[in-house]
Amino acid sequence: MLVRSLAVVLAASTLLAPASAQALELDVVGGSLPGIWTLDTYPGLVPFELVAIVASATSGPTPCWWFDPNDSRTLDIGLDMLSLAWPGLTDLSGHFVQSLPIPAAPALQNQPLFFQAVTFAFNVTLLDRISNGNVVRMGNAGTFRDRAVFSQYDRAFASVLPRTDRKWLLVGGARGQLLAQQAWSTTEIYDPMTDSFTPGPALTVPRSMHSANLLPNGNWLFSGGVNATNDPQSTCEVYDPIADTFTAVASMGTPRMGHTATLLANGKVLVTGGIQAMPTTPTQLEPVHQTVNSSELYDPIANTWTPGPNLLTPRAGHMALTRPDGKVFLAGGISWDNVIIIGWLPAVRRSCDIYDPVANTIVAGPQMATARSMIDPVDLGNDRWLFAGGISALTLLNAGTPTATAEIYNAATNTWQSVGSMATARGNQKGFARAPGQFLLCGGANGTILAPNALSSTEVFSTATNTFSPGPAMNFARAGAAMFKTPQGQVQMFGGGTTGGTITNSTEWYYF
């Protein structure tokens, strides 16, 4: 058979590693047309261990007994491209790396190519260790690709996190409107080998507009958010990626949605602000009056929450980032002011707070040029973050409209710098680096908080000119989408609010 023939050729090398149960890993990065595939097999048990990487147009499974009657295992790929296998030896670091150029061929669009690596025993069985299967699916560089892959539930404001089996988990989120959500307790597992979703472990309670933090022990903490009846909650839970389970932990002292949660250097999690209740009378903006200025600290070792210092103003939908000095910078957000006779008025802040974890204090930071809320700061590198768009105007007569302005926070100098504006005002967009000095801001919505108009357009920010230019359009309008940088090197977008005020269950990929 072809596999045995390949092994005989490779056996010409006498530098064979002994059989071992240690896992063989295969990382594959690429898929853009044109582009480069990088295949990395590791760890070698000794330097110069014999390895082969096999490609296939099919995902298998293939029983090993087809070519070795003593081997009851299976391969995750087919054998149709066995003649193109890449044999080689691991280097001194235990890696065997292959880089392959891929042309811009239209026929390759959406085509998968599956990979698996093996080492050789030439003993009881022909093969020794067999790596995980891996796959790349191809698309034109610099574009969004819709492969008609849909999650089982339509979700906005969900979270995505990696699993230990090289799949990723889509968690929670909701149907409904921003201030009238119907949260899910369901999760879904995306499998890149099958390009599909299957049900994952259930949350202990439904939650949307929650926070998710990776803890030092490898578990994920999920805090607050709204429940199935759109009420902010104080409940929290952890996801254990090894056991693949969610478990309830200590609750916060205050219900919160639209809060921030930041992992500190000491292993604790700082939670700030948020909305504590969602009354709908006398106006739909009444929840804004329920925005709090409190903070709490979670100790994952003791499983306890303790009160932290108060913010200098109530904030919800604000932004948080960790500065190089370990302090937490809290910017903007939706808030409210006391007013004589009327009682209160909604507001959006341009003020900022700085939390010092050593002193456990909050002090005022430099103000933004523009009030803004409900965006994710984009890390530009060199201790600089881009704040673009966001809800800026909020009054009893203006139900929260976004801005197109943008500015950069420099954590090293603790200063703001105004930059060029976007072409379109937007909030609840997603952003990521697409090339050195270029950052793509995707979707979001204009309109108002109560009547958002989801966008499919994107804009590219250049640090060379501090200006925006048009980017490639997404296939779906998305506001409040989830986003995940895949191990294969693409960015996958999930769900979000879309055209017509509905929530979508569509997904798409951006190819670099």
N, C-alpha and C positions, 0 to 999 in steps of 0.2 A: 504494500500500500504506500501512498505518497508520504504519509507521516513517518512510517518506518524508514523509508528511503531517505527522507530529510535527516532523520536521527542518525543514520549510518554515516552520512556525510559529515555531520557535526562531530561524530565520535572520533574523527581524526585528531581532534584536540584531546590531550590527556589531562587537561586541567578541569576535571569534573568535580562538582561539589557533592558532598554526601547527601543522602535523602534526609529531609527535615520536615517537621510540621510547621515551621515558621512561615507565616503568610507571605505570599508573593504579591506585590502591588503593581498595578498598571495605571498610570495617569495619562490621559490623552487630552491635549489642548489643541483647538483649531476648529475648522469648519467654514471659515470665511473664504469667499471666492473673489479674487485670488487670495491666497494666504499660505500659511505654513502649518502643517501638522507637527506637533511635538509629542513623541511617544517616550515615556520614561518608565522603565521597569526597575523595581528595587524591592527589598534589599538583597544584594548578593550575600550569600553566607560566607563566602571567602572572595578575595579579589579574583577576577578572571573566571567567574562561574559562567558556564555555558547557558545561554538564554536564546529563545526564539520568540519573536512577536508575529502572530498570525492575524491576518485580516480576512474579513468575510463580508459579503453583501447580505447575509442573513444572520439572524440572531440565535439560531439553534433552538433547543438544545441538541447536542450531538453526543451520543453515548460513546465513551472511550472504548468500550468493548468492540466497536466496529473495527478498530484497528489493533486492539490489544485485548485478547480474551481474559487477561488477568486483572484488568482495570475496570472497576464497577462505577467509576465516576463519570461525570458528564462535562462537556465543554459548553460554554454559553454562546458559542458562535458556530457557524457552519464551516465546511471544509472546501468551499467552492473556489477560494483564492489561495489555497495552500502553496501553490508554486511561487507566490509572491512573498512568502514568509521572510522575515529579516532575522537571520541568526547573528549572534555576536557574543562577546564576553563582557561581563560587568567590569567597571573600572575600580580604582582603589577605594572609591567611596561607596561601592556596592550598587552603582547605577549602570543601566544600559540604556542610552538615549539615542533616538533616531529622529531626525528632522526631515520632513518631506514637503517640497513645494507643491501647491495645488493650483491649477490654472483656473481662469474665469470661464468655465464651460457651462453654458445654460442648461445642458442636459443633467448637470449634477445638482440642480436646485432641489432641495428637500430630500435628496438621496442620503440614506444612512450608510455608514461604513463601521462595522463592528470589529473590535480588536480583543485579543487575549494573548497573554504571555505564558510560556511554560519553561521549566527546566527539565533536565533529563536524569533518569535514574539508571537505565540500562541494567536493571536488577530484576526484582520480581515484576515490576511494571516498567514500561518504556518511559513514561513521564514521571517526574518527581513532583514538583510543586506546580500548581495551576493558579494563575492570578485571577482576580476579579475580571469580569467582562467589562468592556467600555465601548463607547460609541460616539461618533460625531455625525451630526446632520447638517447639511451644507446650505448656505445661503449667501447672497451677494453682500460683500463688505459694505458697510456704511448704510445699511437698510434694516427695516423691521420686516420680519418674515412671519406670516400667519400660516401655520400648518394645520389649521382646523382642529386644534387640541383644546378640549373644554374641560374645566373642572366640573365636578358633579353638582356643586352649589354655586350660585351667584354670590359674590362676596366683595364688599368694599371694606377698607381699613383692616384687612387681615394681616397676619405676620407670616413670614417664610423663614425656615431655619434648616440647616443641614442635618442629616441623619448619619449614623455610623456606617450604613450600608451603601453609601454613595447616591442615595436618593434624597429628596428634600420634602419637607413637611409644610403644608399650607394650613394655617391655624386660625380658627375663629373668623371674625369679620361679620358683616351683616348685610341684609337687604334694607330697603327703606331709605328715608332721607337722613341728612346729617343730624337733625335734631329729633328724628323719629325713627330710630333704627330697630331692627328685629334681628338680634344677634344670634349667631350659631354656636353650638357647642361641638360641632363636628370638625374633624380635620381630614385632610386628604394627602396621600403620598403620591408625589410625582416620580415615576420611574423613567429615567432617560433611555433605558434599554428597550422598553416597550412604547415609549412616547405616550404615556397614558396615566390616568389617575385611578387610585383605588382608595377605599376608606382607610383612615388612620385611627389611632386611639382617640377616644372622646375626651374633651376637656371635662373638668368636674362641673363646670357651669358654662352657659353661653357667655361669650364676651366679645365686644368690638370696641375700637378706640381705646384699647388697653395698651400697656407697655410690655416689652419683652427684653430681658437682659440675660446675657450669658454669664453665669456665675463662675468663680474660680474653680469649682469642683466639676465643671463640665455640664452641669444642669442648667436649664433655662427657667428664669422666674417670670411669670405672667402676673401682672398686677392690675386690679381695677378694671375700668372700662364699663360699658353699659351691658345690661343683661337682655334677656329676650323681651322684656317689657319696656326697654329703653330707659331703665333706671340705673344711674351710676351705682357701682358696687364697691365694697371694701375688700371683697374676697381676693385671694391670691392662690397660686398653685405653681408647682414646678414640673417641668418635663424632664424625665430621665432618658437620655437617648440610648443608654445601654439596655434598660428594661423596656423602653418604648412605652412609657406610661406617664400619665399626669396624676399628681397627688396634691391634695389641698395642703396649704401651709397657713401660718398665722395671717389673719386679716389685718389690713391697715386700720388705723383709728378713725379715718374719714373716708367715705365713699368718694371715688374720683373717676372722671373720664376727661380726656384731653389734657392729662397731666404729663410731666416728664419723669423719666426714671434713668438715673445715671450710675453706673458702677464706679465706685471710688477705689483708689489704690489700696485702701485697707480692707477691701473685700466686701464692704457694705454697699447698699444701694440707696441712693438719695432720691426720694420722690417729692416733687414740688407741684403745688397748685392743682388745677383741674376744676371741673364742675361737680358739685356734690349732690345736686338734685335737678330734676327736669320738669318743673311745673309748666303748664301750658296757658295759665291765666295770670294776669289779664291780657297778656300778649304772647305771641310765639317766641319773643325774645326774653321772656322771663327767666329761662335758664342762665342767661348771662349774669343775672343778679345773684346766682348761686355759685359764682366763681370764688374760690377760696385763696387765701394767701399763706396757708400752712404748708409745712414740709414734714416728712417723716424719714426715718432711717431704718432699713431692714438689715438685720444681722443673720446671715444664712446659717451660721454655726449654732447660734442660740435659738434660731427661728423666732425672733421677736422684732416688733416694730417699736421704736421710741420716737417721741416728738423731736423735730428739728427746729431751727430758728424760723421765724416768719419771714416771708418775702416782704419787700417794701410796699408791694401793691398786690391785689389779687391778679392772678394770671391763669389763663387756660388757652390751649392751642399755642403756647409759647415754644421757644426753641431752647435747647440745652446742648452745650458742647463742653468737652473737657480740655482745659488749657494745658500747655506743657508743664506748668508749675503745679498741676494737680487740682487747681481750683475749677469750679464749675461755673460757666458763664450762662446766665439765663436772660433771654432777650425777648422783648415785646410781649405779645399775647393779647387775647381778649380780656377786658376788665370792666369795671364800672366805678362810677363816682357818686358820692352822696350829693343830693341837690335839695335845697330847701323847698318846701311845698310839694314838689313833684315826688320827692323821695330819693330817686336814683336815676342815672342815665348810663346807657352802655358806652363803652369806649374801647379803643385799641391803643395799646401802649407803644411808645418808642423808647421808653426807659428800659434799663437793664440792671440786673442784680449779679453779684459775684458771691458764690458760696465758698468759704474756706474750710476744708475738712479738718484741718489741724485745730483751728480755733473754734470750729463749729459755729461760725457766724456768717451773716449775710450783710454785704455793704453794697452801696450803689456803684454801678459801672457806667461807662460812657454811653450816652444816648445815641440811638440810631438817627439818621437823617429823616427817615420815614417810619411812621407807625406800621407794624406788620405782624401777622400771626398766621398759623396754619401752613407752614412750609417746613421742609427739611433743609438745614444748611448744607451746602456742598463743600466738601473738604478740597481746597485748592492746593494743599501741600504748603510747606514752609510756614506752618502755624497760621494759615489764612483760610477763612471760610467765606463763601459767597452766600449772601442773603438776597434772594431775588423774588419779587412778587409777594404774594400773601394777602390775606384780608387786611385792608387798611382803613376803610371807612365803615363805621358802625354807629348808627343813631336810631332813635325810635322811628324815623322816617326813611332811613337807609339801612336795609337789613344786611349789611356786610358786603361791600364790594371790594374787589382786589385792586392792587396797584401793579404797574409795569416797572416801577423803579427797582434799582438794585444797588447794593453796597457790599463792601468787603470788610469783615472784622479781622484785624491783625492782633493776634493774642500776644505776640512778642512786645508790641508797643502799646497794647490796650487802646487802640484807636480804630475809628471807622473811616473808610474812603468810599465816596460815592463814585459809581461807574455808570456806563451807558445803560439805558433802559431796554427792556425787552420790547418786541413789536406788539405783544399782546399781554394785557394784564391777566394774571392767573394766580391761583392758590391751590394747595393740595396736589402739586405736581411732584414728580420724582426726578432726581438728577444724579449723574454719575460721570466719571472721567471717561472720555472716549478716545483720547490721544493725548500725548504730552502737551499741556497748556490749553487743551480744549475740553469743554464740559457740556454735556447734553442735558437739557431740561425738557422733560417729557410730559405733555398733557396738562393735567390740572383742570381748573374750571374758572370761567368768569361768571358774570351774573351776580347772584347774591347767595348768602348762606341758605336762605329758605328756598331759592330757585336757582340752583347752580346750572351753568351751561358747560357741560364737559367738553374738553378740547382734544383733538387728535394731533394737533400741531406740536412741533418741538422747536427749540432754539438752541444755538450753540454759543457758549460764552468762551471768548478767547482771552487768556491772560496777557497775551502780547499786546493787544489793543484795548483791553477792558471794554469790549463791545460785544453785542449779540448779532448773530446772523441766522437766517432760516436753517433749520435742520430737516432731516427726513421725516415725513409724516408717519405716525403709527397707523395700523390698520383699523384700530378702534379708538374712539374717544374714551379717555380714562381720567377720572379724578378720584383720589384716595385709593389708587391701585397699590398692590404689593409688588415688590421687586426683589430679584435674587440674581446674584452673579454666579453663574454656573461653573462647576469645575472645568467644563469644556471651554470656557472663555467667553460665552455669550451672556447677555443680560436678559432674563426672562421676566415679562410683565404678566401680572395676574389680576383679572377682575377690575373692580372700580366702578364708580358711577359713569354712565355712558349716555348716549343720545336719547332724548326723550325722558330724562329723569329716572331711568331704570338702572339696575345693577347688572353687570355682565358676568358671565362665567368663562369668557374667552381668555386665551393666552396668546402671547407672541414673543418673538426673540429679536433682540438687536444684535447684529453681527458687526464686529469691529473691523 
